[in-house]
Amino acid sequence: MKFILLGTAGYHPNEQRHTSCSLIPEAGVMLDAGTAVFRAPRYLATESLDIFLTHTHLDHVAGLTYLFNTLAQTELKTVRVHAEEAKLRAVEEHLFADDLFPKRPPYEPVPLPVDGEVPLAGGGRLTAFPLEHPGGALGFRLDWPGHSMAYVTDTWGDPNAEYAKRIAGVNLLVHECFFSDERAEWARTTGHTHTTPVAQLARHAGAGRLVLIHINPLAPAEDPIGLATAQAVFPATVLGEDGLEVEF
């Protein structure tokens, strides 16, 4: 299966990265809907799209307002947006408030059960689990026969965190890494992660590979998180870039 990173920045876009959005095209699955949503039409090949939101901070949902153009450029007939019920209400009441964006795109809001399973195309399933983050967030594990991955963003990245057991043994772990270790003090302050704990988490969970996302847009473009530091702990680590395609 192919996992495509459309946007890999956190907080706001920069010249190299848009904010959080990824696709599994053959399953019609999008994870988060940041400013990179405009790139989705070049990859979508299904008649339905299921968008799963980890939470509703603006860098993860702004792209929902771009869905009119996504629909205009594709053969999509159905779009469903899955999130916790309170987060769906926040999108409806605030993002699509009359004074901000008065015309809501034609999507179906679907409450996402924490610790429940959502069936996916191709015989897969998605399980959501809680993360520690200001305002609350979810992580996702996606399983198909012979394929598994986890998507975790906007949390501390503690290798001893409760969610570590939820991602055990995945072929691919896609995890936020907003800060390098030099900015570790900011990680706990802002509810984000720095380099070494993420790599330790991947090793502890027995992941096959680790892709780092949700990168600080102000960090140096050439090495924003200290990749060698992560690879020293977990060698099968790569830095996520917009447009990166990963088989899992």
Phi and psi in degrees as a GROMACS rama.xvg file:
@    title "Ramachandran Plot"
@    xaxis  label "Phi"
@    yaxis  label "Psi"
@TYPE xy
-111.775  129.599  LYS-2
-112.485  125.826  PHE-3
-117.84  125.335  ILE-4
-87.4061  114.475  LEU-5
-91.8791  -35.0985  LEU-6
-144.573  131.954  GLY-7
-126.414  10.4403  THR-8
-95.1905  155.852  ALA-9
-106.721  156.082  GLY-10
75.7188  -62.9947  TYR-11
-152.474  159.008  HIS-12
-70.5571  161.216  PRO-13
-134.219  -166.525  ASN-14
-66.0881  -25.8503  GLU-15
-101.801  -25.1624  GLN-16
-135.176  139.898  ARG-17
-99.1067  171.936  HIS-18
-85.5463  171.545  THR-19
-50.3174  120.53  SER-20
-169.064  131.059  CYS-21
-140.346  160.171  SER-22
-133.899  145.377  LEU-23
-117.319  90.9709  ILE-24
-59.7845  -42.0333  PRO-25
-68.4525  -19.6891  GLU-26
-99.3943  -6.3596  ALA-27
64.0641  40.8756  GLY-28
-117.634  130.161  VAL-29
-118.33  135.147  MET-30
-110.403  115.564  LEU-31
65.092  160.233  ASP-32
-139.629  59.1764  ALA-33
-77.6812  -159.785  GLY-34
-69.67  -8.3042  THR-35
-84.0601  0.8421  ALA-36
-55.5351  -31.3301  VAL-37
-60.6769  -17.4342  PHE-38
-84.6587  -12.172  ARG-39
-61.4322  -38.9342  ALA-40
-57.5975  -26.8315  PRO-41
-70.9471  -14.2231  ARG-42
-113.805  -24.8711  TYR-43
-67.3243  134.886  LEU-44
-136.48  8.21985  ALA-45
-107.767  165.901  THR-46
-89.692  -7.61278  GLU-47
-133.254  152.124  SER-48
-133.621  126.59  LEU-49
-109.337  115.799  ASP-50
-102.145  123.042  ILE-51
-110.17  122.004  PHE-52
-100.533  126.703  LEU-53
-69.4945  -36.6312  THR-54
-168.909  -174.744  HIS-55
-120.511  27.7767  THR-56
-63.2755  149.261  HIS-57
-59.6952  -31.4746  LEU-58
-70.3816  -7.14039  ASP-59
-110.597  -7.60303  HIS-60
-130.955  -8.19483  VAL-61
-55.1272  -33.8165  ALA-62
-68.2811  -12.6454  GLY-63
-60.5523  -28.1787  LEU-64
-74.7403  -9.50564  THR-65
-92.2581  0.0748045  TYR-66
-65.6955  -23.4034  LEU-67
-58.7706  -44.5205  PHE-68
-70.4518  -33.9659  ASN-69
-60.8701  -45.5392  THR-70
-65.1652  -37.5962  LEU-71
-67.9602  -25.1332  ALA-72
-102.935  3.20089  GLN-73
-133.792  178.11  THR-74
-96.8871  18.3077  GLU-75
-60.297  133.065  LEU-76
-109.222  -24.8194  LYS-77
-138.484  133.321  THR-78
-127.341  126.434  VAL-79
-117.947  137.012  ARG-80
-113.581  117.075  VAL-81
-104.07  129.378  HIS-82
-165.003  168.217  ALA-83
-58.7845  148.743  GLU-84
-57.6265  -40.9871  GLU-85
-64.9858  -34.6612  ALA-86
-71.0341  -37.8778  LYS-87
-61.3964  -40.8695  LEU-88
-64.4637  -38.3882  ARG-89
-61.9933  -41.6013  ALA-90
-62.6087  -47.2923  VAL-91
-63.0232  -43.8442  GLU-92
-82.2334  -28.1592  GLU-93
-113.734  -55.5888  HIS-94
-61.6238  -39.3174  LEU-95
-105.283  30.6306  PHE-96
-66.1427  149.412  ALA-97
-55.0028  -35.0005  ASP-98
-85.1589  -4.64003  ASP-99
-110.742  -53.9786  LEU-100
-154.212  86.1521  PHE-101
-73.6662  -13.7582  PRO-102
-109.968  107.733  LYS-103
-80.0299  133.846  ARG-104
-61.0427  157.232  PRO-105
-80.0757  80.0658  PRO-106
-119.829  159.654  TYR-107
-101.055  118.964  GLU-108
-76.7517  132.452  PRO-109
-127.749  114.738  VAL-110
-60.2974  135  PRO-111
-103.714  118.139  LEU-112
-77.8263  126.826  PRO-113
-69.0427  131.416  VAL-114
70.7444  5.51661  ASP-115
-96.616  172.273  GLY-116
-111.567  140.716  GLU-117
-116.622  123.054  VAL-118
-68.6309  144.401  PRO-119
-121.913  158.779  LEU-120
-58.1413  148.135  ALA-121
80.4258  17.2558  GLY-122
81.5592  18.7335  GLY-123
-93.6141  177.253  GLY-124
-149.851  148.616  ARG-125
-116.407  133.466  LEU-126
-118.948  131.357  THR-127
-102.249  143.206  ALA-128
-139.565  150.6  PHE-129
-75.2513  147.208  PRO-130
-123.835  156.988  LEU-131
-89.9961  114.934  GLU-132
-162.098  143.32  HIS-133
-54.7708  123.529  PRO-134
89.0571  -11.2299  GLY-135
87.9003  146.18  GLY-136
-155.681  166.105  ALA-137
-122.22  149.221  LEU-138
-106.486  160.932  GLY-139
-127.587  138.348  PHE-140
-115.164  131.43  ARG-141
-121.373  127.74  LEU-142
-128.121  132.284  ASP-143
-127.003  161.623  TRP-144
-56.0306  116.349  PRO-145
84.3417  -2.13836  GLY-146
-138.013  136.33  HIS-147
-150.974  146.931  SER-148
-153.03  161.694  MET-149
-131.786  146.465  ALA-150
-126.774  114.642  TYR-151
-133.764  119.679  VAL-152
-142.837  154.322  THR-153
62.2988  65.0675  ASP-154
-161.457  177.809  THR-155
-72.3727  -32.0864  TRP-156
77.8543  29.7681  GLY-157
-74.1265  125.698  ASP-158
-62.8453  -18.5819  PRO-159
-101.227  11.6714  ASN-160
-64.9959  154.938  ALA-161
-58.1105  -34.704  GLU-162
-73.8303  -9.42698  TYR-163
-57.1669  -38.6903  ALA-164
-71.9214  -20.4361  LYS-165
-75.6111  -20.7644  ARG-166
-109.066  10.7327  ILE-167
-58.3894  131.144  ALA-168
76.3754  10.8055  GLY-169
-68.2255  147.255  VAL-170
-65.4453  -35.3492  ASN-171
-137.041  127.631  LEU-172
-113.704  119.551  LEU-173
-107.221  115.262  VAL-174
-136.827  142.917  HIS-175
-64.999  149.988  GLU-176
-150.538  79.7523  CYS-177
-70.7689  -36.7271  PHE-178
-119.838  153.116  PHE-179
-78.4151  169.439  SER-180
-62.1852  -26.1027  ASP-181
-64.2944  -21.6023  GLU-182
-110.482  29.2023  ARG-183
-58.1633  -33.233  ALA-184
-64.3512  -26.1608  GLU-185
-78.4912  -21.8907  TRP-186
-61.1699  -53.5896  ALA-187
-66.8054  -34.4265  ARG-188
-62.8347  -38.2652  THR-189
-103.943  -3.6815  THR-190
81.0093  31.7814  GLY-191
-127.155  -171.115  HIS-192
-122.027  151.806  THR-193
-120.544  176.701  HIS-194
-62.5578  -57.5679  THR-195
-60.8943  -45.5344  THR-196
-60.8932  -32.6088  PRO-197
-66.3536  -44.377  VAL-198
-64.1768  -39.497  ALA-199
-63.2879  -39.6483  GLN-200
-61.1032  -45.8243  LEU-201
-60.4031  -41.6541  ALA-202
-65.9996  -45.0498  ARG-203
-62.609  -37.4428  HIS-204
-82.0873  -8.34436  ALA-205
69.3915  34.1232  GLY-206
-69.7056  153.566  ALA-207
-76.5658  -47.0639  GLY-208
-141.212  158.374  ARG-209
-128.117  127.296  LEU-210
-117.942  126.6  VAL-211
-96.8635  130.816  LEU-212
-134.013  -172.979  ILE-213
55.4248  54.7271  HIS-214
-84.1761  143.608  ILE-215
-59.7804  119.017  ASN-216
-67.2769  -13.8913  PRO-217
-93.422  -6.11622  LEU-218
-72.9013  155.062  ALA-219
-57.7765  133.506  PRO-220
-63.9565  -33.5886  ALA-221
-73.0024  -28.9375  GLU-222
-158.988  76.6901  ASP-223
-71.8289  -23.5712  PRO-224
-126.204  2.61559  ILE-225
74.7691  64.554  GLY-226
-58.9385  -39.1455  LEU-227
-60.9644  -32.8987  ALA-228
-63.3192  -44.5863  THR-229
-64.836  -43.4545  ALA-230
-67.3119  -26.3653  GLN-231
-66.5727  -28.4934  ALA-232
-91.0494  -42.9521  VAL-233
-136.436  95.4271  PHE-234
-58.4064  -31.4273  PRO-235
-84.6618  53.3927  ALA-236
-115.827  135.077  THR-237
-129.551  154.557  VAL-238
-86.0353  124.476  LEU-239
-67.9357  138.098  GLY-240
-129.536  149.477  GLU-241
-58.3799  127.77  ASP-242
94.6932  -7.41539  GLY-243
-64.7717  133.808  LEU-244
-114.706  129.482  GLU-245
-125.574  128.195  VAL-246
-86.2151  137.908  GLU-247
